Amino acid sequence: MRRVVVTGMGMVTPLGRDLESTWSALQEGRSGVGRISLFDAGSFPTKIAAEATGFRLADYIENAERWEEHCRNTQFAIAAAKMAIDHSGLETWPGLDRARFGVYLGSGEGQQDFPRFVHLLNQSAVREANEGDYRVSTNVFTRFGVHQLHPVREAEQEPGTPAGHLASLHGARGPNANCLTACAASSQAIGEAVEIIRRGDADVMLSGGTHSMIHPFGVTGFNLLTALSQRNDEPTRASRPFDRDRDGFILGEGAGMLVLEELEHARRRGAKIHGEVVGYGSTADAFRITDSHDEGRGAIACMREALAEARISPEDVDYINAHGTSTDVNDRIETLAIKRTFGETAYKVPISSTKSMMGHLIAAAGSVEAIVCLLTIRDGVVPPTINLDSPSDDCDLDYIPHEGRRKAVDVALSNSFGFGGQNIALILRRFAG
């Protein structure tokens, strides 16, 4: 089997505008959660989120004004990809065959152009005197919409557009795809990109995810599902995975990108190798849309699948980056699944949820957390789960509360579980030649 290594990483998160600033904040246990500023959330039950404040695409690329009408998903993706490609040194290597260089993302849906859309609705609302309500005239909406809706903003709602933009920017003419399996999307994208390289359809893949749901539709949807924390008066303490007082997750935003490369290809160009992807598990609960299976069957199966593919035992895993959303169901079922997969070793392996600090990046969460695993392997520092003051009775594993921990890590497992019942596990290992 062709081996797949990581030669470049880049990310934009609520904790930092690049790899090292995010990693420094995670090690220190800082929170990126605050009041929502991207829109007026005053009337919403949840008024807090983890925003990538201060992000400017011009800090990463020239001619950033070209992308002004493109949504945050695309802008985050461009910035993170630029950092990952630069980190890898790939584009300065003259031997790159761009027909064997592909892109596989797990990107979320784009954002509605709310100001223009609401203005257009107001223009095309007509009074129905006999019923006393407002209805939208489709004829008026269409006539005004042709002139007032922005074509780029409308196209940006398609989740596959960031992958196309990145292919164009970096001349990646190989396989190009996007999957949107909710919170598991970018982890699945990495796993599928690895498979493309393993079977010989590409030598290099740019893979990861990008997403922002910090907008009226996103917050409304998750509030209706009662999935978001409403701890509005304590933003930095609102995301509390595995704690008995948890009341939902915090929306985050950003992007994480990795350059995945076939080992011999990386060696030929003298690339620095940051780790190896050795295990990928993908399963479905086949149960409910928003609830994990009561016995964690999908999560157990995907972790076991990843361990089997990596040809390692539970005792070989030095760290688990948990999905750890801070919802009652996820944290309880993920804990149960880890216990049933790892047996007694479950009580010995350190586990943490970095969502306690950066919130839940939805489609982009898995790729950012895979990068966190690689940085943990690099530096021997396991990030903490902050706000874990009183663990639930059914959450009794070693979640590294409050402060990070020094520990040599050679093998890390990253879990991602998505609405719809999608389960992904990735195993990353220190490169050993």
Beta strands, then each sheet from edge to edge (+ up, - down):
strand 1: 4-12
strand 2: 34-35
strand 3: 48-49
strand 4: 101-107
strand 5: 125-128
strand 6: 133-136
strand 7: 176-178
strand 8: 204-212
strand 9: 253-262
strand 10: 275-284
strand 11: 319-321
strand 12: 351-352
strand 13: 381-382
strand 14: 405-406
strand 15: 411-418
strand 16: 422-429
sheet 1: 7+ 4+ 8+ 9- 1+ 10- 16+ 15- 11- 12-
sheet 2: 2+ 3-
sheet 3: 5+ 6-
sheet 4: 13+ 14-
end
